[in-house]
C-alpha cells in the first residue's frame, strides 16, 4: 500500500450495470473549441456515449451537473472511441466510434446559450461504414505518409485488417497464421503496424507490404493465393515475448527514434522500431493498463501503470518514481489538460468509476494540542498491568479452534422428539427377532431472524438408525418467518446403535451472500431400540454404580417401561434390546448401589447411560443439589480388550482378503493372456487345461469377493460394538475419577477420534497416537518428562494390539493416580486432586511395579483401594529382589525401543533411577560416614536388614577408599622427592 493517495480533483460514476474496457475512453478537444482544454469521451458496452468537461468544485459543494456536456444512447455496443482528422474536406477533429458491425464518424459541436441553462452540444453523423466482419479493435494514423488526414485500420475477430481512407474503403488483408486477435498499434516513424499474435510474439507489418500483398475476400482464398501466385504477406520483424500482451503503445516523443511499449501479463517490454529490446521490467503484480508519455530528461521515457491492487505507479524506464493509491482498479489511463490544472490523470474502471486525480500531497494545517503534564499514579498503573496480564493469561489458556458464535444467530433450529412412538411404524424392516420395530417422529422448527437464501437441511443419525428423509430443500426465508419439517427415525440393522443422539444442520446464505451453517442435536428415546422384559439373575458381565442417596423405586425412574414390564418388583427392571441381549438393572435394598448386568458387555452402554441421566433428572426434580453418581471399580479392561481384539481381527482379515483378491486377479489376467495367445495362433494347439484353471480362478475370485463383503459388513458391526464399549469405558472412567465435562470431552476425543473405519486410517492407530500424545504431555510424570517433539510418522495399521493395550492401561493408571486431562501448557503444575471416596493415591514405587506387571501380563483390572500390608510387603520385596526388578526394567526398555515410543523409553529409563537397590544407597552413605563421624548416628535408626547389608558393603567401600587414599599419599611423597 502506498504512503500517498491519488488526490481527487473530479470524479463521477457512469450509470448502473454498465461495463467498460480498454478502448472506451479518449481525451481531446473533441468540439474544436480552441481553448486548449480537453474533453473526456466515454463509451460503454451498453451503447451509451458521454462527453464530459470537468472543472473543480468548491470544497463544501458537490460536483456540478454541468460537467457533462452530452449523453447519447446509440443502438449498438461501443467497442472503441478515438479522436482524429477523419473527414477529407476538413482538418478539424472528429469522433470515430467503433461498433461490432459498424464504424461511425461524428462531428461534435457546441452552441453558446443565451439563457441560464448554458451551452448546448450536439453530435452529428458525418459518415459510417458497415462492416462485413465482426470488429475487435482499431487504430488510426497518417498511413502511407499522408499529411493533414488520418486513416483508420480495423482488426476483425478472424484476423483481417480492414483499411479505410476516410469516407472510402481501401483494402483488406488477412494476417498469416492468425488464431485470436491481439492489441494493435500504428508507428508513424516506420509507417508500420505492430500487433501480438496468439503465438505470443510481436509482429510488425509495413503499410507498403500490406498494400501490395495479394487481396482476398476470405481467409481460405488468401492461403491458396499465397501458395500459387502473388506477393505473400510477411512480417517485417518478429520478437518472441513468451506471454500474452494486454496493450501496445508507441508514444511520439522523438522524431529520430521511436520506442514501442508492450504491456504483458508479468513484464513490460520497451522495443526499438527495428524489434530489438531496449529494456524489460519484471512486475510483481498483475497490471491492468498503462500509458507511456514524454519525459523531461533526454533518452528516457516515463509511463503510468495501473494494477489490480488499486495502485497507480509512475516509472522512468525501469525505475519506480512514485506510487499512489486509487479508489478502484483502472482499465484505462490517460493524461489530459483541464481548466485550472494541467497534466491530470484520467482513469476509468470496468464498472464506470471515472476519476480525474493528481499525485502529490496537500499541506496539513493541523497542530496537535498541548497535553497538560500530570503526575503518574504508579499504584494504579501496577493494578491495571496486573489486570491486563490476567486477561492475556486467560486468553492464551483457551485454545478454541472454532470461532465463537455470534450473540444473535440468524437462524434458530429447535428439534422436538415425540413423547410417544408412532402408531403406524415407518420402519423398512417391520420385525426383527420376533419383535416389531417401532419408529418415532421428530419435528424441526426453523425460525429466521434475518433474510436468508437457499436453506438446505440435512439430518444425520448414527448407524444402523435410519430416517425417512435425510435432506430437505427449504424456501428462502424473510425476517421472522418460520417453517416446520418432520421425519421419522427407526432401526434399520441387526445390531443396536452406538448412540441415540442425532444431528441436524441447515446450510444457507446470508443477505450479503456469506455461507452459514446452523446446527442442533436431538436425543431419541430408549424405547426405540428395546422393550421391557423379565429380569435375569445370572449374567456374564456386571457393572455397579454407586450413589450418595438412598435407593429409589426404579418404576418411578423408568415410568415408560414399568407399565409394560413383566416384572412388578420395584427393585429390578429388565430391557430387551430388539437386536441385542437382555440388560437387567437391580437396585440394592440395603445399600446405595445399582447393578447393571447383561450377557453382552457393549449392550450395557445404552441402559447405563439412560440410568445415569434419569437419576440426575429425578433428583434434580426433587430439588437435591448434591446428588452424585460414582463407580468404585474395578475397571473392566479385559472385557473391553476383547471387543478391541475382535475389531482388529476383522481389519486384519480385510487386508488379507484384499491381498488374496489381488493375487487371484493377477493370476486370472495371466491365464486370460495365455488363452488369448492360444486362440490367436494360426496353428491351433491344446489348451493344456488353461480353461479349467481360469474357471477355478474365477470361482475363487467370486468366493473371496463374497467373503470380503461379509467381512466388511462384520467390520461395520464390530466398529459399532467398539464404539458402544468405548462409550461405556469413558463413562466408567468419568464416574471413577469424577472428571469434569471438559476432561470427559478430551477423553472422548482421544478414544473416539473416528466416526467410521477406512482402509487408510483405522481406530487402533488413531487411538494409539492420541493416547501416546496425552501420556507425553498432560499425563507425564513431571514437566521435565514432557516430550520436546510430538511429531509422529504416518499412521499405519499395527501388527497387533499389545502396544495399544499397554498405552490404554497406562492411561487408566495415570488417571487413577490423579492425572488431569488438559490441553493447556500448564497441565503439569502439581495440584491437589480430590479423589473419590474409598480411593487412595498409589505411591510411586508401587505404581511402577504395577505398571511393569500390567505391561508384561496385560493386567485387565485395577483395584482402586490398596491394603497397607501389601505396601509394606511390596517394599520389602523390592529391597530383597533388586536383580529381578532390574531385569524386568530392562525388558520393558527393550520393548519400548522396539515400539519406537519415546514416552515408554523415558518412563523405563527413569524407573531404574527411582527403584534402585537400597544397598547402593547405603554404599554412598558409608563412604560419607567414613569421612564424617557425626553422621554415624543416622544409620542406627535404619532397619536391621539394611544395617547388615550396609555393614557388608561399607567394608568393601572402606577398603576401596583406603586404597585410593594410600595411592594419593604415595603420589604426594613422590612429588615432594622430585621437588
Secondary structure by P-SEA (a helix, b strand, c coil): cccccccccbbbbcccccccccccccccccccccccbbbbbbbcccbbbbbbbbbbbccccccccccccbbbbbccccccccccccccccccbbbbbbcccbbbbbbbbbbbbcccccbbbbbbbcbbbbbcccccccccccccccccbbbbbbbcccbbbbbbccccccccccccccccccbbbbbccccbbbbbccccbbbbbbaaaaaaccccccaaaaaaaaacccbbbbbcbbbbccccccbbbbbcccccbbbbbbbcccbbbbbcccccccbbbbbccccccbbbbbbccccbbbbbbbccccbbbbbccccccbbbbccccccbbbbbccccccbbbbbbccccbbbbbbbcccccccccccccbbbbcaaaaaaaaaaaaaaaaaaaacccccccccccccbbbbbbbbccccccccccccccccbbbbbbbbbbbbbbcccccbbbbbbbbcccccccccbbbbcccccbbbbbbbbbbbbcccccccccbbbbbbbbbcccbbbbbbbbbbbbbccccbbbbbbbccccbbbbbbbcccccccccccaaaaaacccccccbbbbbbccbbbbbbbbbccccbbbbbccccccaaaaaaaaaaaaaaaaaaaccccbbbbbccccaaaaaaaaaaaaaaaaaaaaaaaaaaaaaaaaaaaaaaaaaaaaaccccccccaaaaaaaaaaaaaaaaaaaaaaaaaaaaaaaaaaaaaaaaaaaaaaaaacccaaaaaaaaaaacccccccccccaaaaaaaaaaaaaaccccccccccccccccccccccccaaaaaaaaaaaaaaaaacccccccccccccccccccccbbbbcaaaaaaaaaaaaacccccccccccaaaaaaaaaaaaacaaaaaaaaaaaaaaaaaaccaaaaaaaaaaaaaaccaaaaaaaaaaaaaacccaaaaaaaccaaaaaaaaaaaaaaaaaaaaaaaaaaaaaaaaaaac
